[in-house]
Amino acid sequence: MQSTNEELTTLNDELENRNTELERVYNDLLNLLSSVNIPIIMLDADCASAASPAARKDCSTHPRRRGPPITDINLALDIPDLPKLVREVIETLSSKELEVQNRAGRWHSLRIRPYKTADHKMTARCWRWSIST
């Protein structure tokens, strides 16, 4: 019984350390997204999972909950067939860059990139895209 308790205590300590580390990384990500003045939306499968404040200003995403499907993200930009472009990036795991125009006629650079893991692997389930002027 004592041995089992010691093992559980060790496991709890490890989980507490892991949770503290995850919280720090999450806060770092939120601070980074907040400090970047570029609209960035991270997508997981077919829905927004994180967005910079500049992106949240122009669309209905929230950084702490699963956002809208990509087909429902309404930006003030003329992006013909955005879901198709994202699917191509997922299928080919290669970036796309194109010039898009907003409703006021101003041009922006749209970059759609595959999501890279910490060990530099690409995954087909996640991607990110950003818009700059």
Residue, then its C-alpha position, 0 to 999 in steps of 0.5 A: m500500500q505504501s509503495t502504491n501511495e509513493e508511486l501515485t505521489t510521484l505520478n501526481d508530482e510529474l503531472e503537476n510539473r507537466n501542467t505547469e509547463l503547459e500553462r507556461v507554454y500556453n501563456d507564451l503563445l497567447n502573449l506572442l499572438s497578442s504582440v504580433n500585429i498580423p492577422i493569424i488564424m490557426l486551424d485544426a481540422d476544419c475549425a479555427s483553434a487560435a487567432s491573433p487579436a488582429a484576426r479576431k477583430d475581423c472574424s468570429t474566432h476566440p482563442r480559448r474555444r473551438g471556433p467556426p468552420i473555415t467556411d463560416i470565417n467571414l473576412a473583409l477580403d476577396i479570397p476565391d474558394l478559401p476552403k479549396l486552397v486550404r485543402e490543397v495545402i493539407e494534401t500537398l503539405s506545401s505553402k501557398e501565397l497569393e495576393v488578395q484584395n479587401r473590399a476597399g481595394r487594398w491589396h494584402s499578401l495571404r500565406i497558407r502554411p502547413y502546421k509543423t510540429a516541434d520535431h519539424k514534422m508536418t501534419a495534414r490535420c492542422w494548418r495556419w494562415s496569415i494576412s499582411t498588408 
